[in-house]
């Protein structure tokens, strides 16, 4: 797992460490919206979310929840951006340490889920499922206890293992070669969604879940060619309301793309992946510029706090959608989406904070590494 840092010897960097944490803070809110409100099929009987302000409130909820999946591309974009920014530090030793530390952070939460499931009399995973779940394979809302949204663990393992090849692929000094490499990856993303690759779930899982790598490669190229730095002067002069409207339009574009490709075959899926990757790039730039203008200090600090905890929050909010859906009835009792969202953070933030502290202690003991946020994934 790579970390975005400022190189003291380099010129101004638009998207640095603090900015990446702020972006992660916004992205994790989008993720909560997606999982809390977009999949009513995950709800227990008589559980629902309905706005008290009527259809307008329900429409706003649906608008943001349907586009919440863009958070994955945002995190993947950041990983690719950081990979190029820290390319000189990509030794086998450093990659191994970060990958193991990342897995330890995940295993801490996974172990807690199993303990909660045991005392809640949930169905526990078989040994085969346990071994697969430990690496983010075969996870999701199900009858047995697992960390349902941890499939990104599988992807991140692949990303770290492939990072030397990705850097090599885009090491050319010629833009045409980079464009050809990116085009090849776009079509590869479409190819791996074909039935021949999805016939056997356990085997195909790592293959079909590598699609965020496209957003990662775009992030790498944005960093390599300093695209953010080139557009920063124009963004700086843009009215704050234009920034906000542009953000809303990007969110709407994500929902529109999802509807356009919902009924198409897998041969067109690569277009959805590419579209979302490009939108993620735009959202990152907009979020960075918007957060720079936040004048209320405690709001900025809270977003930073969420970003710091984002990896653990990512894992922990799945507790409401696994096994017997521990705590789901209590969470949705108030029914109002905004209050459900706030309550979910009230419940999961202390758990995420405790996991981060334990993870940090274990990592320092083993590798002298600090804790990791999802912005560093």
N, C-alpha and C positions, 0 to 999 in steps of 0.2 A: 504494500500500500504506500503510495507516494504522497508527499505533502507539499502543498504550495508554499513557497518561501520567497522572500525577496533576496536577490543576489546583490550584495552591497556594491559590487563592482559594475553592475549593469545600470541601464537607463531606467526611467520610470516604467513600472509595470502596472497596468490598469487592474489586472485580476490577480491580486496577491493573497497572502494567507488569510488576513482578516476578512477580505471580501469573499473568499471562498466559504468561510464559516457563516457569514451573513446569508449567502445564497443557500447554503445547506439548511439554515433556519427557516427560510421561506419554503424550500422544497419539502421539508418534512411536514409542514402544515398541509401542503397539497396532497402528500401521501396519506395523511390522516383523513382528509376529506374523501379521497378515493375509497379507502377501505371501510370507513365508517358509514358511508351513505350511498355508494354506487352499487353495492351488491346486497340487496335485500334478501337474496337467496341464502345468505349466510346467517340470517337472523333466526332466533328461536321463535317458536309459535307465540303470537300476540306481542311480539317486539316490533316496533316501527319507529321511524323518525319523521315527524311532520311539523312544519313550521306553524307557529301560532299567528303569524302575520299573513297567512293565506297563501294563494298561488304564487305571489311574488317571492315570498320566502322560499317556497319549494323550488321555484325556478332557479333562484340564485344558488341553492344547495346543489341542484342537479348540474348547473353550469360548471361549478368549480369541481365537483366530484367526478364528473365525466372526463375532465381534463387532468385530473390529479396524477394520472399515470406518467405525465411528462416529467415528474420528479426523477424517474429512473434515468432518463436521458440527461437530465441536468447533472446528476451525480456522475454518470459515465463521462460526460463532457469534461467535468472537472478533473477526473482521473487522467484522461488523455492530455489535457492541458498541463497538469502537473508532471506527467511523465516526460514531456519534452523540456519543461522548465528545469527539471532535476535530472536530465539525462546523464550528466557526468557522475551521478551518484548511484547509477543502476548496476551495482556489482551484485554477483550471485549471493554474497553474504548479506548485503543489505536487503535484497528482495526476500531472501529466506526468513530473515528476522521479522520483517514487517508482515509477511504472510502468516507466519506462526503466531505472532502477537495478535493479528486480526482474528485468527481462528480461535484463539484463547478467549478473546472478548465475546465471540459468538457462543462458544461452548459454556461460558459462565451463564449466559441467559438461557441457553438450551437446558442446562442442568436445572436451573430454577424452574423452568416450565415442567420438567419431569417431576420435580418434587411437588409442585402445586397440583399437577395431574394425579399423582399418587394419593395425596390427601383428599383430593376432590372425587376420588373413585372413578377417574377417567380411564379410558382404555389406553394403555401404554403401547408404544411401538414394539413390533417384533425386533429381534436382533438384526435381521436383514434391513428393516426399515430404519432402525436406529443408526446403523452404520452408514446408510445413505443420507439420512437427515443430518448427520454430523458434518456433512460437507455440502449442505444446501440442496441435496438431490431428493426428489420425491416429497417436497414439502408443499403445504397449502392447507386451507381450511379442510379439516377431515375429522373422522370419528376418533382417531388416535391423536395423542398429544404430540405436537411438533411446533416449531416456530414457523408459522404459516407463510410469512412473507420473506423468508430467508433464502429464496432461490438465488438472490443476488450474490450470496456467498459462493455458490458454484461458479457464477460468472466471474466474480472477482479473482478466484483462484486461477481461472483460465486467462484472465487479463494479465495477471502477474507473470504467469508462465510464458505467455506469448509476448510480453513487453520487449524483450531483446529483438525479436523478429519484427515487431511493429516499428521500433526505432530504426532498424536496418532497412525496412521497406520504404520509410520516408526520409532516409538519410541523403537522398539525392539533392543536389543543389539546383535542379531544374524543376520548374513548376509543372511542366507537362508530365513528367514522370510521377510526381505526387498526385496529379489529377487522374492519371491512368490507374494508379494503385488504389485510389479512393473509389473509382468507378468499378474496379474489380471487386472490391469489398461490398459495394452496394448490391451487385448482382449475386454475390455469394450469399448475402443475407436472404435474398429471395429464394435461392436454390435450397438452402437448408430447411425451408419451411415445406418443401415438397413431401408428399406422402411417403416416399421411399426412406426419408429420414425420420419420420414420425411414427412409423409402424410399431416399433418396440420402445415403449416409454422410458424404461430405465436406461437403455443404451442411448436413446436419442436425446434425453433430457439435457446433458451437457452441450450437445450440438445445437439444439433449437433455442437454448437460453443464452447463446453467445451474442445475440443481436445487438445489445447495447454497445458493442465494440465499435459500431459505426459512429455513434456519437462521440466515443472516445477518440477515434481517429480524427474527427472534425475538430475536436478540442485541441488535439496535438497540432494540427495545421494552423489553427487560429493563433496558437502560441508561437509556432515556428515563424510565421509571417507577420507577427505583431499586428494582427487585424484590429484587435481591441484598442491598441495604442493609436492606430491610425484614425479610428472613428471617435476617439475620446474627445477631441476638441469640439466636434459637432454635437456630441451628446451633452457636453457641458453647457452648451448654449441653448439646448432644447428646454422648452417650458416644462415644468414639473407635471402639469396636467396632460401634456402630450405624452410624457413618459408613462403616466398612469393609464391613459387610454390605449396606448400601444401595448401595454401589458395585458389589458383586458382583451384586446383584439387577438393577441397571440394565444391566450387561453381559449378564446372562441375558435381559433383556427385548429387547435388540437382536437376539440370536440367535433368540428366539421370533418376533419380528416378521418376520425374514427367512424363517423357515420358513412362517409363515402366508401370506405374499404371494408365495412362490416359484412356486406353481402358479396364481396368479390372472392375469388379463389386465392389460394396461397401463392400463386404465381405473381400476384400484384402486391404481396405483403411488403416487399422491399421498398415500395414507394411510400408506404405508411411509415416505415422505419426511417427512411431518408427525410421525409417531411418533418417528423417529430425531432430528429436530430438537429435540423436547421432551426426549428422553432426554439429548441432548448438553447442553442447558441444565442439567439436574439433575447430570450428571457434572461439569461445570465447577464448580458450587457445591461438590460433594463433594470434588473434588480440591483446590480452594483451601483448604477447611477442614481437610482431612487434612494437607496439606503445611505448614500453619501449626503443626501439632503435632509435626512431625518434630524430635526433640531431637538427633539425630545430625547434626552440622554437615556432615560430608563427604557424606552422602547427599543432603542438600538442595542442596549445591553441585554435585553430579554431575547431579541432575535439572535444575538451572538451566543447566548446561553443555550437556546434551542439548537443552534448549529453545532455547538460543542458536544451536545448530547445526542445528536441526530442518529448516529449509528445504533445506539442503544434504544432510543425511542423507536426506531425502525423495527427492531426486533420485538420490543416489549408490547407494543400495541396489538400484536397478534394474539395476545392472551385471551382477548374477547372472542376469538374466532377459531378456537381449536378445542378438541375434546368435547366437553359439555358446555363450551363457551363461557368459561368462568367469568363471572361479574357482568355479563352482557345485560341481563335483565335490569340490574341496578343502574348500569350506565345509561340505558335507553328509557328509563322510567320517566324522565322529564320530557322526552319526545322532541323538544325543540332542538334542531340541529346545532345551532350556535352553542347552546348550553352543553349539549352532548360533547361537542368538540372541546370546549374548555374543560369539562369534567374529565375527559379522557387524558388530557395533559396533566391535570391535577393528580390523577392516579398514577400515570406512567412516569412522570418526571422524577419522583423520589426513587422509583425502582431503577430508572436509567442512571440516575446520579450514583446510587449505590453500586451498580454494575460497573460504572466507569471508574470509581475509586478502587474497587477490587481488581479490575483489569489493569489499572495503572500500577498497583502494588505488585501484581504478579509479573507484569512486563518489566518493571524496574528491577525486580529480583532476578529475572532470567536474562534480559537483554539490555538493560539500561535504556529502555524505550519509554517515551511518554504515551499517554492514552491517545486513542485515535477517534476522530469524529468522522461522520459519513462524508464530510467535505474533503477528507483526505483519502477516500476510497478510490 
